[in-house]
């Protein structure tokens, strides 16, 4: 199953002409494209789906969603193993 998972933007940068971010999913960091939500800023939360930020949401909405995902055990499955550097 593919879910959109809330993550906190910790860094933004350009890569290959795309607006990118390093996103924190509770200690697991992934890269995501911000081109669909150009208004997103460092410190904000976004829903990330298959490597793309698709919407900005409040911290309280993000925390509520993350807690629900933890309760159903879906967050680890969705994020997969940590990539090897």
C-alpha positions, -999 to 999 in steps of 0.1 A, spaced: 0 0 0 13 35 -8 5 62 18 14 98 20 34 103 52 40 136 71 76 147 74 93 178 86 115 197 62 149 202 77 168 215 47 161 227 12 183 228 -19 184 226 -57 193 193 -74 191 188 -111 169 219 -115 144 207 -89 135 222 -56 144 195 -31 143 189 7 158 167 33 128 155 53 127 141 88 102 113 95 109 110 133 146 103 129 145 87 95 156 111 68 147 110 32 149 133 2 118 147 -14 109 170 -43 92 202 -33 82 214 -68 45 206 -62 45 228 -30 69 256 -37 56 275 -7 70 249 17 97 261 40 123 246 65 105 237 97 71 230 81 55 196 77 44 182 43 27 150 32 53 130 12 41 105 -13 67 85 -34 93 111 -30 72 142 -37 57 167 -12 21 170 -22 7 193 5 17 214 35 0 207 68 2 220 104 24 204 130 -7 192 150 -21 175 118 12 159 112 16 146 148 -20 132 147 -14 114 114 20 100 125 4 87 157 -23 69 138 3 54 114 23 42 144 -8 26 159 -15 6 128 21 -2 123 22 14 88 50 39 91 80 15 91 65 -4 62 58 28 42 93 43 47 112 11 42 148 5 52 172 34 57 191 39 25 228 31 25 251 62 21 
